[in-house]
Amino acid sequence: MFEHPHHAYTRGLIGSVPSGGSERSMLMSIEGTPPSLAEMPKGCAFNPRCSFATEACQQMVPMLEEVGPNHRAACFQHDAVAQAGVSR
């Protein structure tokens, strides 16, 4: 999960944590504002803030599925997210 996250939110959280013992660098940030719980967006709750979002993400809620050994993700773009890795 930490080396190859399959959800953009997980990728953003991991990228926002400084690495100990390495040269200082810019941290990743999750753009935008979390949605109001009273006005959740249609589809994936993270789609307004996700750089990987597609039309499917805006229309449907992704199902939780196996993406590796002991690893599940609810993301239509989990392969693309995993390939992008985490910038540190």
N, C-alpha and C positions, 0 to 999 in steps of 0.2 A: 504494500500500500504506500509506503513512504518513498520508494524508489520509482514506482510507476503508478501514480494515482490514476483512477479511471473516472473521476468526476471533477469537473472544473472547480467546484467549491473546495474540494479536498486539495487540489493542486494549488489553489490560492492560499489556503491556510498554511500548507507546508512551506510555500515560497515566502511567506511573511515572517518566518522564524529565522533569526540569525544563526549562522553556522559557527559553532565554537572552534577555535583553533585555526581558522582560515582568514585570509585577507578580507577586510571589510568591503562590502559591496552593497548596492542598492537592493532593498527588499521588494518583493512583489507585493502589489496591493490589489485588493478586490474593489473594483470601481463601483460607483453607484451607492445607493442606499438600500438596506434591507426592506422588503415590502412590509406593509402593515398587515398584521394578522387578520384584521377585519376586511382587508381588500387584497387578498392573494391574487397573483396573476394567473391567467388561464394557462394550463399546461404545466411544465416544470416550474416550480417556484423560483428557481435560480435563473431562468431564461433571460430576464431583463438585464442581468449583470454578467452574462456568460458570453465570452468571445467565440465559443464553439456553437452557440445556439442556431438552430435551423427552424424552418417553419413547423416541423413536427414537434419541436420542443415548445413552441408557442401554442400548439393546439392540444397536445395530449400529455398526460402524466406518464413518464416512463416507469416500467415495472422493474422491480429489483431482480437482477439476474446474476448468475455465476459468470465471472469474467476471469477467473483463475483459481488456483487452489486456495481455499479458504478466503476468497475475495469476491465480494459482490458489489454491484453498483447499479443505481437507478439513473441511467444516462443513455440517451440515444447515441451520443457521440463518444462513448467510452473508449473506443479504439483510437480515435484521433487525439483525445486527451492524453492517453497513455503514451502515444508516440511523441507528443510534444514534450513530455517530461516536466521537470521542475527546474526553473532557473534559480541558481544560488550564487 
